[in-house]
Amino acid sequence: MKFCSTLLPGLFCALLCSAPMAQPRQAHALPASVIKALRQAQVPPQGLSVLIAPLPSEPGEALRPRLAHHEQDAVHPASVMKLFTTYAGLQLLGPDFTWRNRIYTDGPIKDGVLQGNLIVRGSGDPKLVVERLQDLIGQIMAQGVREVRGNIVLDRSVFDVNPRKEAFDDEPLRPYNVSPDGALLNFKSVIYTFTPDPTTGRARVRSEPPLAGLAVPADVPLRSGPCQDWRSELKADFSQSLQTRFSGSYASACGERTWPVAYPFPDDFAPRVFQALWLQAGGQLTGQAIYGKTLAKATLLLEARSLPLAEVVADINKFSNNVMAQQLFLTLSSELGAPGRFEASRLRLDQWWRQQFPGLPAPVLDNGSGLSRSERSTAQSLTALLQKASQGEAAQALRNSLSIAGVDGTMARLKDRQPNAAAIGKAWLKTGSLRDVASIAGYVQGDSGRLYTLVAVLNHANAQQARPALDALLEWTVRDTNSKTPAFSPSNRPDTGRLQ
């Protein structure tokens, strides 16, 4: 029993150390509201895995789960898998960890002119977006380089990744399909903005970021009528690398809309963006922006740090950013000194899991984002992670990264679906969604004041139609005043290193 008493106090002992393992199934049956939602979506109860468990209010407090249903089944949680990547990252790297983008030169600098190449050595930074690129270019110019009589060389060798041959779910232009990159810039995506101008009968078109050589129409015709499938009505053609075409029209009733598009020629993206922003800042370039390696003779000009990991994790989880999650996943191995590889990161996370959660089924990871058909976990393992993550240095960073129900991130729409939902503002959740998967996992505060971990995963062809079952579980978790679980007293809860 040493395993129980030293590593997994309270709830973990109830889940793992009691004999037999099936004891948690003594928890309540599925609520009637959940069964009704499943029936309406034609999803059988076995298509749902659930584990709802209280967080101990003091060390060693032994509590039983409120609800356990198929919690030991290995299921595909979709983007909820990001919880494994982000919590492992926070533990292994630390909330204050930063990626280091380094700028080198391989020639002399005199009077603002670099006689040689400017080398941008990527670090795998997940969020090197336009504003930070502009700041980086400003720092380069502040170091005395305004003209490059050579090339701008982008070094992305920090990762060793083969791009996917086929887009996930056959959606190559969706930003969620962008592949990771050691020199990832602006998520390899272009955002098109359409703004109606009734006085001219046209909708203005803007694009960001600028790409060297890319031509985009200044406007498209406006039309009357309702705003329906406005993207299809634009009749976009992205097949040419340097020419975007819109041969359709835009409904004035749509107002201003944005359309993020993964650049169809991803290997061209970073060089064209960096070159365009360099020239836009007033820099001069004799050569062009290309990919290459940092030579041994190159001299370090400056180092620019990324946002801290805690902020990056917030973007990954609140907005379910797949490529950022994969960047972090690859960093778990690149930080050991060799180029980041998926296989090496899987091995490191597996070792971490077995050290932190001995005896629990390890998650099956592919790229660490959930955008995969092979990733798997049990609700039991996800619950163990959430329970452990409620304590320690990473607790607040992880909780802050979760979407607040009905308020922000991927859970903001709860307020539209259920304006009077009891869970609004009282749940912090990661969501997951694929064609045959719908899931939620995180923390919920009950009406009693007690905090719970909630993990619920639907695996079925009708999973998306059964999302009301997840909303019903969330409401049931909040409405705990009739629960037999002991009421939570904030005064009994330790303040140090705990989820607040």
Sequence and secondary structure as in RCSB ss.txt:
>XXXX:A:sequence
MKFCSTLLPGLFCALLCSAPMAQPRQAHALPASVIKALRQAQVPPQGLSVLIAPLPSEPGEALRPRLAHHEQDAV
HPASVMKLFTTYAGLQLLGPDFTWRNRIYTDGPIKDGVLQGNLIVRGSGDPKLVVERLQDLIGQIMAQGVREVRG
NIVLDRSVFDVNPRKEAFDDEPLRPYNVSPDGALLNFKSVIYTFTPDPTTGRARVRSEPPLAGLAVPADVPLRSG
PCQDWRSELKADFSQSLQTRFSGSYASACGERTWPVAYPFPDDFAPRVFQALWLQAGGQLTGQAIYGKTLAKATL
LLEARSLPLAEVVADINKFSNNVMAQQLFLTLSSELGAPGRFEASRLRLDQWWRQQFPGLPAPVLDNGSGLSRSE
RSTAQSLTALLQKASQGEAAQALRNSLSIAGVDGTMARLKDRQPNAAAIGKAWLKTGSLRDVASIAGYVQGDSGR
LYTLVAVLNHANAQQARPALDALLEWTVRDTNSKTPAFSPSNRPDTGRLQ
>XXXX:A:secstr
 HHHHHHS THHIIIIISSSTTGGGGSB   HHHHHHHHHTT  GGGEEEEEEE  SSTT     SEEESTTS B
  GGGGHHHHHHHHHHHH TT   EEEEEESS EETTEESS EEEE    TT  HHHHHHHHHHHHHTT  EESS
 EEEE TTB     SS GGG TTSGGG    TT  GGGEEEEEEEEETTTTEEEEEEES  TT B  SEEEEE S
   SHHHHTTEEEEETTEEEE S EEGGG SEEEEEE SSHHHHHHHHHHHHHHHTT EESS EEE    TT EE
EEEEE   HHHHHHHHHHTT HHHHHHHHHHHHHTTTS B HHHHHHHHHHHHHHHSTTS   B SSSSS SSS 
BB HHHHHHHHHHHTBSTTHHHHHHTSEETTTSGGGTTHHHH TT TTTTSEEEEEEEETTEEEEEEEEE TTS 
EEEEEEEEESTTTGGGHHHHHHHHHHHH  TT SS    GGGS  TTB  
